[in-house]
Structure formats: structure tokens, C-alpha cells
Amino acid sequence: MTKSECLYCDKTFRDYKTLREHMRKKLHKKLNSSNTEFDKYYIINYREFGKTWKHLSNDTEDTEIKPTNKNGSPFEESWEDWQAAPPGIKCLVCEVVYTKFGEVKQHMVSQHNVDLESLTHNMSYYKQVHMNRS
């Protein structure tokens, strides 16, 4: 944009500062929808040949593809059949991995003489996280 021209009303101003003030006061912060000069820069205009973004926005047809079940009704997402292995919890000292936190704490006390509860009882959450990162 080399000249100070409002993209909404096409008025030309003497400098950039005046143009900005005009755009702020008149709320000309977008392109004029009736001006087709900039339509070539919008990808939505290439979606269907011969239709502009105005035609596409007026279409009542649902553009989102929704999955359907066997009888054709909309498919509701369900997590009932999802079976994932529980996340592994690794000992802070060695490479042993358990599925329950209580097992890890018991392992650390019996194998490494580290009582995590007594070490962290006076620490805030953020200090505990920082301790685990070091």
C-alpha cells in the first residue's frame, strides 16, 4: 500500500496518520464487501467455480461432514470401547516402572530408602515439580 487510501471507502488521504485516524473513527477496519478487487486473494473463492464468498456464505447447506452410524442417524462419539493401557509411573531413582503411584512410593522406600512423602510435605506444588525436573 504505497498511497494512503482507505480500503473500505477508497478515499485517499494526505498521509498515513490521517488515514489511520479515519479508519479508526469510521470503523473502516476491514475490506468493503461490495468491492470485488480483492476477491482474488481469498481462497474461499476458489472452492466452487463461479461462486464468490458471498454466495457460499448464503448457502444453507451444511458444509461439515458428520459421521453416521449403520442406520444413517448422526453418530455420537463414545469412549466406551476405548481401552488404553494405564500410564507407567517411573521410579525417580532407577528405571523401574509401575502402574500405581503407591507401588512406586513403596519401591522407593524399600529399595532406595527415599520417602517421597517426608521429602515433599513442606513443599508447594511448584517446588515439587521443580525437584522432579532436576
Secondary structure as UniProt FT lines:
FT   TURN            7..9
FT   HELIX           16..26
FT   TURN            33..34
FT   HELIX           36..41
FT   HELIX           43..46
FT   TURN            49..50
FT   HELIX           53..58
FT   TURN            70..71
FT   TURN            80..81
FT   STRAND          89..90
FT   STRAND          97..98
FT   HELIX           101..112
FT   HELIX           116..120
FT   TURN            121..122
FT   HELIX           125..133
//
